[in-house]
Amino acid sequence: MTDATIDLAWQDRVAVITLERREKRNALDAAMCDRLREAVGAALDGGARALVLTGGGTCFCAGADLDAVAAPEFHAAHAAVLRALAEAPVPVIAAVNGPAIGAGTQLAIAADLRVAAPEAVFALPTARLGLAVDPWTIRRFAQLAGGGAARAVLLGCARLDVEEAHRRGLVDRLGGRDVALAWAAEVAELAPLTLSYSKLVLDGAGTTSDAGHAELDAYAACWSSADATEGLRARSERRPPRFTGR
């Protein structure tokens, strides 16, 4: 039985999800992936307007647990949790408090935004182990950090320290958990329908006809929402808007 736990805490409308497997430097196995996915679902069911994902202790996530990575159930559980993070209808911020290696980098790039502490480092060293990451990871990493950085990391097994990751655009802001929480609190006050629509388009959902219709429906929903009326009214009344997601 795994010793993995996931902590779910709340700060107003921000759900804070913490990986707690410190003796393994928060390495992922199938059970930890399942529990993380369940925590994301619980946060959304609880009405979270933003999620913050971070690691307990001094490591964000050291990667996949190599004792478990060959198990078929790991790959399914890992893919499911990456999908849950990437497809969450609210913004997800990774507070990268230390090394994010392999599966740790995958968790970080599944988030929409990344805030990284000075100790953070990113790597996808699969070529050192004869393993591979899925095509989504490669494309997502290249989209965020650029093709040059993706080739250096995947083909040259380079590591990106926090300054280089920030320069490349992989890291959006520098700082610790407090910076991530402050940003999440700001995001949680924004219009939920607009944020969900923007995520849908930014993540390339419109690559099929059905997805394109979903984008247009989400676009129309923003303009016809009570929140759109509230936003304009609040501006004219010179007060902060109170968005409800309707």
KOLMI-372108 format. One line per 5 residues: number of its first residue (from 1); their letters; for each residue x, y, z of C-alpha. Coordinates in steps of 0.5 Angstrom, whole numbers, always signed. Layout:
N
NUM> A> X:Y:Z ~ ...
END
This chain:
246
1> MTDAT> +0:+0:+0 ~ +3:+7:-2 ~ +5:+12:+3 ~ +2:+18:-1 ~ -3:+23:+2
6> IDLAW> -6:+29:-2 ~ -7:+35:+3 ~ -13:+39:+0 ~ -14:+46:+4 ~ -18:+52:+3
11> QDRVA> -16:+60:+3 ~ -23:+63:+1 ~ -25:+61:-6 ~ -18:+58:-8 ~ -16:+51:-7
16> VITLE> -9:+49:-5 ~ -7:+42:-6 ~ -1:+39:-3 ~ +3:+33:-5 ~ +5:+30:+1
21> RREKR> +10:+24:+0 ~ +16:+27:+3 ~ +20:+21:+4 ~ +20:+20:-3 ~ +21:+27:-5
26> NALDA> +13:+27:-7 ~ +15:+22:-13 ~ +8:+19:-16 ~ +6:+12:-16 ~ -1:+10:-19
31> AMCDR> -5:+11:-12 ~ -2:+18:-11 ~ -4:+20:-18 ~ -11:+17:-17 ~ -11:+21:-10
36> LREAV> -9:+28:-13 ~ -14:+27:-19 ~ -19:+26:-13 ~ -17:+32:-10 ~ -18:+36:-16
41> GAALD> -25:+34:-17 ~ -27:+35:-10 ~ -24:+42:-10 ~ -28:+43:-17 ~ -34:+40:-13
46> GGARA> -33:+45:-7 ~ -34:+51:-12 ~ -26:+53:-12 ~ -25:+59:-17 ~ -17:+57:-18
51> LVLTG> -13:+51:-16 ~ -6:+52:-13 ~ -2:+45:-13 ~ +5:+45:-9 ~ +9:+40:-6
56> GGTCF> +10:+39:+1 ~ +17:+40:+4 ~ +23:+42:+0 ~ +21:+38:-7 ~ +15:+40:-12
61> CAGAD> +16:+33:-15 ~ +22:+29:-16 ~ +18:+25:-22 ~ +15:+18:-22 ~ +17:+13:-17
66> LDAVA> +21:+8:-21 ~ +19:+2:-17 ~ +12:+3:-20 ~ +13:+6:-26 ~ +13:+0:-30
71> APEFH> +6:-2:-27 ~ +0:-1:-33 ~ -4:+2:-28 ~ +1:+8:-27 ~ +1:+10:-34
76> AAHAA> -7:+10:-34 ~ -7:+14:-27 ~ -2:+19:-29 ~ -5:+20:-36 ~ -12:+21:-32
81> VLRAL> -9:+26:-27 ~ -5:+30:-32 ~ -12:+31:-36 ~ -16:+33:-30 ~ -11:+39:-29
86> AEAPV> -10:+41:-36 ~ -18:+41:-37 ~ -20:+44:-30 ~ -25:+49:-32 ~ -22:+54:-27
91> PVIAA> -14:+56:-27 ~ -9:+52:-24 ~ -3:+55:-21 ~ +3:+51:-20 ~ +7:+53:-14
96> VNGPA> +14:+50:-16 ~ +17:+50:-9 ~ +23:+46:-11 ~ +26:+41:-16 ~ +20:+39:-21
101> IGAGT> +24:+33:-25 ~ +20:+28:-30 ~ +13:+27:-28 ~ +14:+33:-23 ~ +15:+38:-30
106> QLAIA> +9:+34:-33 ~ +5:+36:-27 ~ +8:+43:-27 ~ +6:+44:-35 ~ -1:+41:-34
111> ADLRV> -2:+47:-30 ~ -4:+54:-33 ~ +1:+58:-30 ~ +7:+57:-26 ~ +10:+61:-20
116> AAPEA> +17:+58:-18 ~ +22:+59:-12 ~ +29:+60:-13 ~ +30:+52:-11 ~ +26:+50:-17
121> VFALP> +29:+46:-23 ~ +26:+43:-29 ~ +28:+37:-33 ~ +25:+31:-37 ~ +31:+26:-37
126> TARLG> +27:+20:-40 ~ +33:+19:-45 ~ +38:+17:-39 ~ +33:+12:-37 ~ +31:+9:-44
131> LAVDP> +23:+11:-42 ~ +19:+16:-46 ~ +14:+22:-44 ~ +7:+22:-48 ~ +6:+27:-54
136> WTIRR> +2:+31:-51 ~ +8:+33:-46 ~ +13:+34:-51 ~ +8:+39:-55 ~ +6:+42:-49
141> FAQLA> +13:+43:-46 ~ +15:+46:-53 ~ +9:+51:-53 ~ +11:+54:-46 ~ +18:+54:-46
146> GGGAA> +20:+54:-54 ~ +22:+49:-59 ~ +30:+50:-57 ~ +29:+49:-50 ~ +25:+43:-51
151> RAVLL> +30:+40:-55 ~ +35:+42:-50 ~ +31:+38:-45 ~ +29:+32:-49 ~ +35:+31:-53
156> GCARL> +40:+34:-49 ~ +37:+32:-42 ~ +39:+39:-40 ~ +36:+42:-34 ~ +33:+49:-33
161> DVEEA> +34:+53:-27 ~ +29:+58:-25 ~ +32:+64:-28 ~ +33:+60:-35 ~ +26:+57:-34
166> HRRGL> +23:+64:-33 ~ +27:+67:-39 ~ +24:+62:-43 ~ +17:+63:-41 ~ +16:+56:-38
171> VDRLG> +16:+60:-31 ~ +11:+66:-31 ~ +13:+69:-24 ~ +19:+68:-19 ~ +17:+67:-12
176> GRDVA> +15:+62:-7 ~ +8:+59:-5 ~ +6:+66:-2 ~ +6:+69:-9 ~ +2:+64:-12
181> LAWAA> -3:+64:-7 ~ -4:+72:-8 ~ -4:+71:-15 ~ -9:+65:-15 ~ -13:+70:-10
186> EVAEL> -13:+75:-15 ~ -15:+70:-21 ~ -21:+68:-16 ~ -24:+74:-17 ~ -25:+74:-24
191> APLTL> -30:+72:-29 ~ -31:+65:-29 ~ -34:+64:-35 ~ -29:+68:-39 ~ -23:+64:-36
196> SYSKL> -26:+58:-38 ~ -27:+60:-45 ~ -20:+63:-45 ~ -17:+56:-43 ~ -21:+52:-48
201> VLDGA> -19:+56:-54 ~ -11:+57:-51 ~ -11:+49:-50 ~ -13:+48:-57 ~ -20:+45:-56
206> GTTSD> -22:+48:-63 ~ -18:+43:-67 ~ -24:+39:-69 ~ -31:+41:-71 ~ -34:+39:-65
211> AGHAE> -29:+43:-60 ~ -30:+49:-65 ~ -37:+49:-63 ~ -36:+48:-56 ~ -31:+54:-57
216> LDAYA> -37:+58:-60 ~ -42:+56:-55 ~ -37:+58:-49 ~ -36:+65:-53 ~ -43:+66:-54
221> ACWSS> -44:+64:-46 ~ -40:+70:-44 ~ -43:+75:-48 ~ -50:+73:-46 ~ -48:+72:-38
226> ADATE> -51:+76:-32 ~ -43:+77:-31 ~ -42:+81:-37 ~ -48:+85:-35 ~ -45:+85:-28
231> GLRAR> -38:+87:-30 ~ -40:+93:-34 ~ -45:+95:-29 ~ -39:+95:-24 ~ -35:+99:-28
236> SERRP> -40:+105:-29 ~ -41:+105:-21 ~ -33:+105:-20 ~ -34:+98:-16 ~ -31:+91:-16
241> PRFTG> -35:+87:-20 ~ -38:+81:-16 ~ -38:+75:-21 ~ -42:+69:-20 ~ -40:+65:-26
246> R> -47:+65:-29
END
